[in-house]
Amino acid sequence: MIPTPFMCQGIFRYSDVNGGITTFTPTDLKNLDPNHIGIDPHMLDLTNHTGYLDRTFCTGKTVTNDLSAGDGLNYAGFVFRAPTSLDNDVFVARTDYRLTADGRHSIFWRGALQDLRNPGAPFLPGDPPQQTIADHSKGFAVGYTAVLSPTLVNSFHWGFTRQSFGVIGNTNQPWNTFLGLDQGITYSHDFRVSMHNLLNDLSWTKGTHALQFGTSIGLARDPPDQFSPLQPPGHWNNQLDLTDRIRWHHEHARSYELRSAGTGEMISDVVANYNLDRSGNVLPQGAPVKRNYGLDSYEFYAQDTWRIKPNLTLTYGLRWSLFPPPWETNGLQSASTFGLGTQFAQNVINMKKGIGYTAEPAIAFNLSGPVNHGPGFYPFEKTDFSPRISLAYSPRPSGGLLMKIFGDHDKTVFRGGFSRVYDRAGFALLNSFDQIGSAGLTTTLQNTCCTFGVTSAEDLPRITGIHDIPATNLNGVPFLIQPPAKGWPQVPDVLAEANLWVTDNTLKTPHAYAVDFSIGRELPKRFSLQLSYVGRFGRDLLTQRDLNQPLDIVDPKTGIDYYAAASALSNLARSFASANRACGLGGTANFYQAVITTSPPVPTANCPQQRPSDISMVSSATLGRTSQYWVDMLPPLRPGATQYQDTFTGFIPSTTSTTDGLLQSVFDLYYNPGLSVIGDEIVGLADIDLYGGLGDNIGSGSYFFGPPGSGLGQNGSGQFLGNQAISAYGWSSIGSSSYHALQANLRKQLSHGVQFDLNYTFSKSIDITSAASRVGFSVYGYQNIGLVGSRLANAFSPNLARAVSDYDLTHQFNINWIADLPLGRGKALASNAGGLLDAFIGGWQLSGLARWTSGFPFSVDGGQRWPTDWFLTAITQMTAKPKTGVFKQPGGVNVFANPAAAQADFTLPLPGGVGSRNVLRGDGYASLDMSLGKSWKMPWEKPQFAVPLAGVQRAQPHALQRSGRGSVTAHFAHADAEQFRRLHKSPDAAACHAVCTAV
């Protein structure tokens, strides 16, 4: 998204509450600026055109052309063709050698080297690539096989893989960034890991038993001197991120929106990331993080395949897996001084008793890991045993009906199996720490939010350059928070409101139970049919969650919890918005922002009668029993005060009831559009709990949660939201999944020149999140953590997000085939062709692969709204199911038949809610790949020449990625890169049987 031509002229526009478009000229913006500065020439220079926007977007060469992105008024999309090249070279080599003439002892070597360097698309036409992907991974495997006796065989393998992946970015400087504006910033980073794998398998046949014993040892090391990312998109050390995110708390609240504030050079947040070494020293900006992680694994197994009868085989075994936690080999490892996973469980107990974060011990981090003689990332499990059992049976009826059903000579087979399998947790942690760093060694600090004299519109610092980070605001108050003091333990400041990436000390090894059952039947004419059930049930799966999520504290007196009380506020606000919308008063254009009126509105044609102000209707009567929650959890008025007050907006209720006055002041802090809006209730909570926005009419000070008898123990800030850490994200073993599938396979073995496999799967996959451990994260700001629909917005109730998986496909169908064309000697056509003619028309073969699936599920994102968690945004709640499919709309294709009407079928979830996950389906995927081949018969080999038929390679319907109101933005599959003709030479089995068996 880039600025529109209006924005490039310094004109700011927005949709007002009456459904119209309000326009501010540069002069208007200057008058609205509390310091009368107006448009910042460092950003947009309307005279000399030397500002950042002038140089980057407003040159006249990149005019917005996609109104489906952005607001269409100030920001919109710019789409252009950007040819890219793919250069993926892979080199493969192999050798085999017999150590003895009889072949009882042999060795082999296999090697592969990848050389990939692919420049990506430019950010804007004419720019160099925004990033270049480089991959120089390589590996080899060595094996030794010894036939010790006719019944005893040993096989040893040693494999080495070095994964070397890097992203070459286009900047290494700190940037001022702006919410909603694409700036084409990519920081360089890389990932390298070396893996040694040692395997040994011993097979011993004794009577009707085939015994196997083996071990697998894995040794992985992360090399030092990596340029590891700290904060997407910044991937270099000590990068400072400034984002134009403004929460207004003054009389100027209505004067600016986010984009106008960016043009007006106001800086609302300065976020600094600091990396520390083992001694607690802050690393210089741009210095690499010298991490070297170790990750080992040890597995042992024993298995017996027992042929009880010629038609009955039982296989059973046991695998023992040892996965020690990863560690940093140089001691650059830290952990909290108490278990944050254990404390999370205690917080759940505490909040049900009315106890908040002030009862939690102070968060601190110390050096940890085996090098520092401290605890590991998580406990080392030593009892991960995996039993496995399977059975295969072929009935042999002697005649009658059973013979007709099952056939003779083992033409029917029944198979069934069960196993418990373990996964590794360490790689997810290493991937996260490589991207983000770990708490204690990586510190993210932000300037104080929502404070008079610091973050008010008239106090905010101004931009002096796109790469210049302000150290203070206009009043000289520090804005760039200085790094933490040297040494250990590292303790976040009591008012740091830090955002941390931590480890959960209760982490377990993920595991799953796998079951299957199948029936296979051989049919006449070389056909066979197999029907199978496959099930897999994951437990203790790795899931991202906020270990310091804002609490759902229960009022001990009434038993009402915060989510219920806040939901009552939200429902009342929504009723006001609906009524105002019907009257044409406010909220016509934006239901969620123009919610309440603080004075009696002027009658309209739709509502000719005088109506009281919305705020005056907030009372214990309209809120019901939940109103007592606020009375019990907030202190009574101090001596001399007669009414509560929203100190941010200056609103003082006119009612004489102090109870209703408290409710109206709380409501104003939650839903005054200058402070917070519907679906953003966490901001309203913070206005009271952290920032002291609830006061009284004599200015005696702030009223925080926690009067006597509330259960909170003390009156002070940070009961619901932790003052030290407003969020603390980590991997936890709380995930679960279920997969059920019915599979059908019809196979035709090669006969008459034709063979094929026809497969169909009917399945359902269910989980609470589907994000893979390799998915990157945002550790600060209003960027989403994880994928849409895979964010655990309420860690206290993870099963609220239980739904079909992101990758669930109800129906899958595929067929692959190889068919000899009936031309040439011995074929249906030209069967008597001579040698020369047959060399031209014979030996042709058509092969192909076709696939069709039903659609993947998807969710509708709620945008930048935070009803429950401080950083995890919400997905919407579906109230009615819209018509979906593939519909042509102006400018492209849309998943909704009526995008505007579909918007009314979704609403934002209430506090504690998580929305409707994966309730809609995309339009599926289909593809067709075919190849035409030609072979010639020669004495010792059979060369084959194949050409892919590119014209039929892809037939997928449309896309799976959508933005805006369901517009298609990206396809599930892309056109193949240029393919070269292939020449394959295979030995002719009839001509060289001895050579073939030797190979």
N, C-alpha and C positions, 0 to 999 in steps of 0.2 A: 504494500500500500504506500502511496506517495501523495503529496499535497495536490489538491485540485487547482485549476487555474484561478479560482477565486482566492484560495489561500495564498497562492503565489503573488497576488496583488495586495496582500495584507487584509483581505476581507474575511471575517469570521462569521459563519452562519450556523444556526442550530434550529432544531425543531422545537417550537415553544409549546406550552401546555395547552394552547388553544387549537393546535393542529396546523398552525402556519409555520412559516420560515422567518425567523428574525435574523437580521443582518447587521453586523457591526463593521463600520468602516475603520480605517486606521485612526482617524480622529476620535471616533467613539471609543475605541480600545484605549487610547491615551487618556481620555477623560475618566474611564472606568478604573484605570490603574490607580491604586491608592497613592503611588508616588508620582503619578502622571509622567511616567517614562514611555509607556506604550510599546510599540513594536521594537524589538531589539535589533539593531543593525548587524550584530554578530550573527543573528539567525536569518533575517530577511532585510536586506538593504534596498529599499524602494528607489533610491537615487543612484547609487553606484553599482548596485547588483553584485556585491562582493560577499554577501552573507552566506552561511552554510546552505540554506535552502536554495539561494540563487545559484550557487556553484553546482549543487548536486541535482536538484529536481526541477528548478524553475528556469531552465535554459530554453524552453520552447521545443526541445527535441523529445521530451518524454511527457506527453500529455495523457492524463488519465483516460482510460478507455474501457474500464470494467466497473460498473456501478454496483455489482453484486458484492464487492469487497469494500470495507470501510463504511462510513456513514453516508457516502455519496455527496456530502456537502463540503467537508473540509479535507477528508481523505477518501481516496478511491483507488481502485486497482489499476495497474498498468501491465498489460500483457504484450509480450513481443516474442518473436522467434529467436531462439538462441541456439544455434547449432553447436553440439558438443561432439567430442571424439572419444571413442573407447579403444584402449590399447591394452588388451589382456593377453599377455604371453605366458604360457606355462610350458616348462621343459620337464620331460619325464624320461628317466633312464632306468634300466634294469639289467641284472645279470644273474645267472644261475650256474652253480658249479657242483658237480658230483665229487665228493671227497674219496669215494671208493668206486671201484668198477661196477659192483653190483647195485649201486645206488642206495645202499642202506644208510649212508651218511651223506648229507648234502647241505649246502648253504645257499642263500640267496641274498641279494641286495636290491632295494628299490629306492629311488630318489626322485624328488620333485622340487622344482624351483619356480616360484611365481614372480613375474616382473610386471607390475601394474602401476601405471601412472596416468590417471585420467583427470584432465582439467574439467572443472564444472562450468556451469553457465555463468556469464557475467551478471553482476547485480543490475546494471543498466547497459543498454547498447553502447558498444565502444569501450567498455571497461574491461580490464583483464579478468580472468576467472576469479570468482569470489572465493573459491577454494579448489585445491587439487588433492585428489585422493591418491595416495601412494601405498602400495602393498608389496612388500618384498619377502613374503613368508616362504619358508623352505622346510624340508624335512626329509628324512630317510628312515628306512627300516632294514634291519639285518636279521636273518633267521637261520637257525640250525635245527635240522631234523635228523633224529637218530632212531633207526629201527633196531632196537636192542635185541628183540626176539620176535618171532611171528606173532606174539600176543602182547608185546610191550613196545610202545612207541613214545618217545619224548620229543617235544617241540619247544624251542626257546626262541623268543623274539625280543629284539631291542629296537625301540622306535624313538626317534628324536624329531620334535617339531619346534620350530622357532617361528612364532607368529609375530610379524612386524608390520604394523599398520599405522599410517600417519595421515593427518590432515594438514596441508600447508595452507595457512590462512592468508589474509590480505592486510593484517594490521597487528601491531604489538603495542598500541598506545591505549591509555585510558580514554573512555568515551562518555560524553553525555548522551544518554539514550532517551527516547520518548515513546511512551505507551501508544501503540497503534501505528507507529511509523516504521516502515522497514528501512534500515540503514545499511544493509549489506555488510555487516561486521562479522568476520570470522577470525578467531584466534587459532594459531597453530597448536596442535597437540598430537601426541602419538601414544601408541600402546604396543608394548613388546612383552612377550612372555616366552620362555623356553621350557619345554616339557620333555622329560625323559620318561619312557614307559618300558618297564621290564616285565615280560610275561613268560611263564613256563607252564606247559600242559603235559601231563603224563597220562597216557591211555593204556589200560590193561584189560585185556579180554580174558575172562576166566569162566568157562562153561557158558551158561546163558546170561552171564553178567558182563556188561561193558562198563568198567569203572574209569572215572576220570578224576584227576586231582590237579589243582593248579593254583597259581598265585598271580596277582597283578599288582605291580608297584608303580606308582606315579610320583614323579618329583618335578614340581613346577617352580620356576623362579622368575620373578619380575626384575629385569635389569635396572641398574641405577641410572641417574641422570635423565629421567623422563621429564618431558614438558607436559605435565599433567594438568587437566583442566581444573579450575577452581569453581567456576560458576558459569553455566551456559548463558550467553554465548561466549563469555570470556574464558579463555583457556590458558592464560599465562598468569604467573604469580602476581599477587598483590594488585590485581586490576581493580579499578574503582568504577563502579557502575552507578550512574545517575539516571533515575527514571522519573519521568514527568507524571507522578501520581499524586494528586492533591486532594486531601480531604479538608474541606473548608469548615471553619468554625467561627466565622466572624460576620460582620455586617456585609462584607464583600463576598460572602459565600455564593451569591447568585450572579456575580459579575463575570465570572470566567468559567469556562469548561476546560477540560484537560488540554485540548489542542490550542486554545487561545492562550493559555498560560505558557505553553511551550513557545509560541511565537513571541510572547511578551517577556521572554527570557527568565521567568521565575523558575527556580529550582526547588522542588519540594523535598526530595530525599537524596541523601548522599550515602552510599553503601560502600564500605571498604572491606576487602578481603585481605587478611594477613596470614601468611604462612610462617610457622615457627620451626626452628631446628630442635635437636634433642636437648640443647641447653636452654631453650626458651627464648632464643634470640629471633627477632623478626628478620626474615629473608629479604634481600633487596628486590625491588620490582624487576620482574623479568628473569629472575634467577630460577633455574630448574629445581624441582623438588627431587632430592636424591632418595627415592624410595626403592627398596628391594624386598618385595614380598616373597615369602615361601609358602608353598601349598603342597603338602604331601598326601598320598593316599595309599592304603595297603588293603588288599583284598585276598581272601583265601576261599577255596571252594572244594567240595567233594560231591560227586554225582555218580549215580548208578543207573544204567539202563538195563532193566531186567526183562528178558524175553521169557515171560512165564509160559506162554504157549506160542506156537507159530503165528497165531492170529491175535495175541494179546501181549502188549508191551507196557510195562510200568517204568516211568522215569521219575526219580526223586533225588533231591540233593539239598545242600545247605551252603550258603555263601555268608562269609563273615567279613563285614566291611568296617574298616577303621579310617575315619576321616578327621584327622586332627584339625583344629582351627588354624587358619592361616596366621602368619606372624610376619612382622617386619624384621629382617635379619640384622639390621643395624641398630635396632632399638627405637626407631622413629615410630613409636606406637603409643597411643594414649587411650584411656578409658575413664568413665566417670567413677568417682570414688564410691558410689553405691549403684546397684543395679537399676537401670532405668526401666527395664521390663518388669522387674519385681515392684518397683515404685508405681508403675502404671496400674498394676493389679491392685495395689494398696489404695491408689487414688480412686479407683472405681468403688471400693468399699467405703472410703472416706466420704465421697460426695453423696452417697446414699444416706449418710448420717449427718449431712449438712456441713461437712468439713471441706475447706478449700485449700488452695495451693500454699497459703501462708503456714500451714501445718507441715509442709514438706521440708526436709532438710535442704540446705543450700546446695545447688549443683556445682560441682568442682571436678576437674579433670587432672589426672596424674599419669605419669609414664607407666606403661603396662607392657605385657607380653613377656615371653621367656627370657629375652635378652636383659630386660630390666627386673627380672625376678618378680613380675607382677602377673595378674590374671590375664587370661587370653580374651579374645573377642567374645567367646561363648564357651560353655563347658564341652569337654571332649567326651563324646559318647563312645563307649567300648562294648556295647551290647547290641549293635546293629546286625542282627542275624536275619537272613533272608531264606526262608524255606521255599522250596519249589517242588511241585509234583504235577505229573501229567500222565494221561492214560490214552492208549490207542488200541482200538478193538475192531476187528473185522468179523462179522458174523459169517458162519458157513452152514447155512441151512441145507438139509438133505433133499428138500423138495417142497411141494405144496405152495401155499400162499406166500410164505416167507421167502421161498426161492424167487418168486416173481417180484417181490418187493426189493429184496437185497441183492439178488443175483448170485451167481456162483463165482468161485475162484477169487475171493476177496474183492469183489467189485464194489463193496460198500465199506466205509470206514467211519467209525465214531472216534472223535478226539476231544479231550477236555483237559484243562490245565488251570493251575492256580500258582501265583507267586507273589511274594512281597519284595519290592525293589526300593532301593534307597538312592537318593540324589545327593549331589554335593552342594553345600551351602556357601563354601568359601569363595567361589568365583564371583558370586553376586556381590559380596562385600568388597572384594578387590576391585571390581568394576566400578562400584560406587565411590570408593575412596580415590581411585584414579581420576574419576571425573570431578569429584567435589572436595576431597580431603575429609579428614575426620575431626570431630570436635576435640578441642584441646590443642591440636596441631594446626588447625585451620579455623580462624576466627572471622566471623562476619559481623560487622558493627554498622549500625545505622544511627543517623542523627535522631535526636528526640522528636517524637511526633506530637502534634496537636497541643502546642504549648504557647501561651501568650508571650509575645516578645521574641519568639523563636521561629515558629512556623506559620504565623499569620501572614496574610497576603502582603502587608506592608513591610514585613520583616525578611521575607525570603531573599536569598542571594540571587544575583543575576549572572547570566552566562557572559563570560568574557572571551570564550573560545570553545569550540566543540570538544577539544581535548583538555580543557582547563577545569579542574575540579575545585570548587570554592572551599576554602578552609573555614570561613566564617560566614554568618549571615550579615545583613546590612547593619546590624547593631553590634557587630564584633563578637557575637556568641559563636563558639565553635560548632561547625557543621560537619567537618571531616573529623570523625572521631579518631583519636590517636590510638596506636597499637597497644595491646595489653602489656603490662609490666613483665620484665624478664623473670624467668624462673618457674618453679613448680611448687604447688599445684596451680593450675590456671583456673581462676574463679571468675565467671562472668559477673559484671557489675550488678548490683541489686536491682537497678532499673535499666539493664541493658536491652531488654526485649529482644534478645538474640534469636536467630534462626539457626538451628544446629542440625548436623547430620551425625547421628550417634549409632551405637550398637546396642542391641537388645540382649541382655545377659541371659534371657530365657530361651534363646534360639535353639532349635532342635534340628536334627537331620531330616529333611523332607523325605517322605516315603509314599508309596502307593501300593494298592492291592490290585493285581491284574488277574482277570479270569477270562476264559474263553471256552467255547464249546462249538463243535462243528460236525456236520454230517456230509460226507463226500460220496458220490455215487458215479460209477463209471457207466456211461451210456453207449448205445451202439454207434457205429461209424466214427469211432475215435473222439467222441464227445464225452465230457465229464461235467458234473454239476456239484457245487459245494455251497452249503448254507452254513453261516457261522453267526454266533453271538460273541461279541467282544465287549468287555467291561473293564474300566479302570477307575479307581477311586482314590484320589489323592488326599493325603492328610499331612498336617504340619507344613503346608506349602509356604514358601517365602512370599510375604505380602508386605508392601510398604504401608506404614501407618505413622500417625503423629503420636508419639509417646507423651507429648505435653499438650494434647488437645484441650481447648477450653472446656471446663467442667460442666456437667449437668447436675448442679447441686440441688439437693432436695431440702425443702423447708421442713425441719423436724416437727413443727407444730401441726401442719396441715397435710404433710405427705405429698404436696405438690412439688414437682420438679421444675427446673428452669425451662426445659424445652416446652412443657405444657404452658407455663406462664408467658413465655415469649411467643408461642404460637397463637395464643389468644390475642396478644397485641397485633400480630401480623394479620390475623383474620379480620380484626376490626379495621385495620388500615386498608385492607383490600376492599372491605365493604364501602368505606369512604370513597376509595378510588373509583369503584364501580358506579356509585351514586353520582359522583362529580362528572364522570364520563357521560352518563345518561343525560345529565343536565347541560352538558357542554361547558362545564365550568373549568375543569382542569383535568389533566390526565388523558385528554382525547388522543394526543399523539404518543404520550409515553405513560402507560398505565402505572409503571413502577416508580416514577419519580415525582410527579405532581400528585401527592397523596392527600395532604391535609390542608385545610384552610384554618387560619388563626383568627379570622374575623368573619362576621356574617357575610356570605357572598351575595352579590347583586343578582336579583331574580333574572331568569332567562326565559326565552319562549317555551322551552321544554319544561322548565320548573318556575312558573310565574310566582309562586308563593315564596315569601321570605323564609330562608332556612338558617338555622343556627350554624355557627362555625363548627367544623369537624372537631376541633380540639376541645370544645366545650362539652361535646357528647361523650368524651372519655371519662368513665366513672366506674365505680364498683358495680353499678347496675349493668352497664354494657359489657364489662369484662367478666362478670360473674365471679365464681368462687376463686378463680386464679388471681383476682386483684389482691387477695390477702397475702400472696407470695411477696409482693413488693413491700407491703406494710411490715411483714415480719422480718424481711431480710435487709431492709434499709433503716437507718436510724430515725428516730423522731426528731422534730425540729428543736433546735437549740433555744435556750431562753432568749426572748426578745424577738425572735423570728415568728412571722405569722403565715408565711407561705413558702413553698419550695420554688426553685427557679432553675431554668436551663441557662447556665451561665455562659454557654457558647453563643446562643442566639439572643440572650436577654429576655426570653419569654418568661412571664410570670402569670400563672393562672389567675383568672378573675373570680373563681369560685371561692367561697368562704370555707369550704370543707378542705381540711388539710389532707385527708385521705384522697379525695378526688384531685386535689392539687398535686400530690405526689404522683399519682397515676398520669396526669396530664403532662407533667414535667418529664417523666420517664418516656412517655409516648413521643414527646417532641424531640428528645434526644435520639430516639430510634427512627423517627420518620419525618423530621423536618428535612426537606430535600437538600438543604444546604449542609446537612450533616450525614445523613444516611437515608436509605431508601428500602422499599420492600425487597426482601431477598438478601439484604445486606445487614441482617440483624446482629452479626458479630461486631460490627462497627458501633452500633448503638450500645451494646454491652460494654465495649471498651471505653466508650465515652464516659460511662459511669465508673467502671471497675478500674481502669488504668489512668484516665486523664482527668478525673475529677470534675466532670461537667455538671453534676447535680449539686446545686447550692441552695441558698435561700435569699430572701428579699432584703436581708441586712448585710449580706456579704461576709458571713461568719466563717466561711471556708467550705470545703467540699464534703459531701456526704458519701462515704464508701459503704460497700456491703459489710455487714458484720456487727450489728448491735447485740447487746446481751440477749441470750436466749435463742439467737439465730442458729447456733451450732458452729459458726465460723470462728469463734474464739476471740477475735479482735476486730476492731474497725480499722480497715486500711486497704490500700490498693492491692491488686493482684490476687484476688480470691478465686476468680474464674479463669483469668488468663495469667499465666506465670510471668512475673516481672523479669526474672532472669532470662528465661527462654520462652518466647511466645509460641514457638514450635520446636519440636525435636523429632526429626524423621529418621526412621531406621527400618531395617528388614526384621520382620517378626514371623514366627512360625504359627500363624493363625489361619492360614488359607486352607480351603478344602475344595475338592472338585469331584464331579461324577461324569462319567462318559459311558453311554450305552450305544451299541451299534448292532444292526442286523446287516450282514454282508452276504451277497449272492455273487457267485462266480460261475460263469459258463465258459468252458475252455474247449477248443477244438485243436487237437494235435495235428501236426503236419500230415496232410493227405491230399492227394490230387493237387498239390501245389499251393494249398491254402492252410493257414493256421491263424487263430485269433484268440483273444481273451476278452470277454465281456463282463464288466464288473459294475455292481450297483451297491451303494451303501445308504442305509436309512439310519440316521444317528441323531443323538442329542448330547450336547456337552454343557455342563452347568458349573459355575464357579462364582466366587465373590469378586475377584479381579482377574484380568487376563494379561496384565502387563508382564512381559518377559524381563528377566533380571538384567538383560543387556540394555534396556530402555534407559535413556538419559533422564535426568531430573533437573528441575529448576529449584534452586535452594533459596532463592529470595525473590520477592516481588510478586506481582499478580500474574505470573506465568504459571501454567498448569503443571502440576507434578504428575507424571505418568500420562497415559492416553485418556481421551475423553471416555468416560464410562468405566475406566479402570482405576479411578482415584477412590480411595477409601475415605470418603468425606466424614464419616462418623465411625471412629475407631472403637467407640464403646459398644456399638451394635453392628459388627461387620456383616452379619447375615442379612441386614436390610438391603445390601447390594447383591444378594444372591440372585442370579438370573442366568440365562443362556450365555455362553462364552462369546467373546468377540469373534472367535474363529469358528463358531458353530455353523455347520452346514447340514440342513435337514436331509437334503438329497444330493448324492454325488453319483455320476454315471461316467464311465470311461470305457473305451474300447481301443485295443491296439491290434494290428493285423499285419500279416505279410502274405502277399498273393503273387504267385508267378503268373505273368501274362500268358495266355494260351497261344503263343506263337513259337514256331520253330519245330525242330525235329522231335517227334514223339508227342507233340501237343495237338490240341484240337484243330488248330489252323496251321497250314503248311507243315504237316507232320512228316512229309517226305523231303523236306528241304535238304539240299546238299550242304557240304561243309562250309563253303564260302557264304552262301545265303544264310545258313543258320548262324554263322558268326555275327551277322548283322541284325537279324530279326529275332533270334533266340536269346534266352538268358535275361530277359527283361523282368523286372520285379517291382511291384508297387507296395510300399509299406506306409503305415500311417498310425496316428494317435489322435483320438478325438476325446474331448472332455466337456462335460456340462455339469453345472452345479446350480442349486438354488442360491438365494442371496444370503450374504452375511448380515448379521444383525448390527444395528447401530443405535446410538443414543443421540438426543438433541441437547447440545451444550447450553448451559444457562448463562454463558458469558461471564462477565466480571461481577459476580455476586457471591457473597460469602455468608450464608445463613448460619453455618455451624462451626467451621474451622477457619482459622485466621488466614491461611494461605491456600487451602484446597478449595477451589471453586465448585459450584454445584452443577449437576445436570438437571434438566427440567423434569417436572412431574406431568405425565400425560393425563389429561382429563377426558379426552375422546380420541379415538383412533382415526387419523386422517387417511385419505386414500393415497397410497403410495404406488410407485411403479416407475416407468420411464416416460416422461412427459416433456415435449418440446416447449420451451419458454423463450421469450425474446432474449437473444444472446447466448443460448445454449440449451442444455438439458437439465431437468430438475427431477428430483425424486418425488416431489409432491405435485398432485394435480392442480392444486391451488395454493401456492406458497403463502400468500397473505392470509387465507382462511386457515391454513394449517397452523399458523402461529397462535391462533386462538385456542387450539387444542392442547396447548402446553402452558403450564404455569411454573413459577419457581417454587421449590419445596419449602416447607416450614422449617424452623429451627429444629435440628435433630434429624430431619429427613434427608434422604440421599437422592431423591428423584427416581424416575423410571428408567432403569438401565436396560438397554438392548431390547426395546419393545417394538422396534421397527426393523424391516428387512430391506436390503438393497435388491438390485435387479439381477444378481447372479453373474455367472461367468461361463463362457463357452470358448473353446479353442479347437482348431483343427490343424494338425501338422501332417504333411505327406512328403514322401520322398520317392523318386523314381531311380531305380538302380539297373545297372547292366553288368553282367559277368561273362567271362569267357573261360572255357575249360582248357587247361594246359596240363602237361604231364605231371608237374609237381606242385602246382599251386593254382588257385582260382582267383585271379584279380577281379575286383568288383569296383565299379565306378558309380557313384551316387550323386544325385543332384537334388537338393531340397526344392520343393514346389512352393516358392514364397507367396504366390498369389492366394494360397488357401491356408496360410499359416495361422492367421488370427481371425476369429469371428466372435470375440467376446462382445456382449451387448454394450454396456457402458461402464460407468465408474463406480467406485466404492468410497472414494473420498469426496466429501462435500463440505461446503462452507456457506456462509451467508444464510439464506433460507432454503437450503437443500440443493444449491447449485452444484453441478458436477465440476470438480477442479482437478482431478487426477484419476487415471485409469489404474485398475488392479494389475493389468499386464501391459507391457509396452511392446512395441514392434521389435523384432529381433535385430540384433546388430548384423552387419553384412556377413553372410556365410560363404565360405569357400567350398568349392567342390572337393569331395573326399574320395580318395583312392584307397581301398582296403584290400589287402591280400591275405587270403586264408588258405591253410593247407588243404589239399584235396584228400579226404580221408581214404577214399578208395585206392588212390595211387600211392600213398605213402604211410601206410598203417604203422610201420615201425617208427618212423620219425614222429608221427603225431603222438603216439603213446609215450615216447621219450620226453617230448615237450610237456 
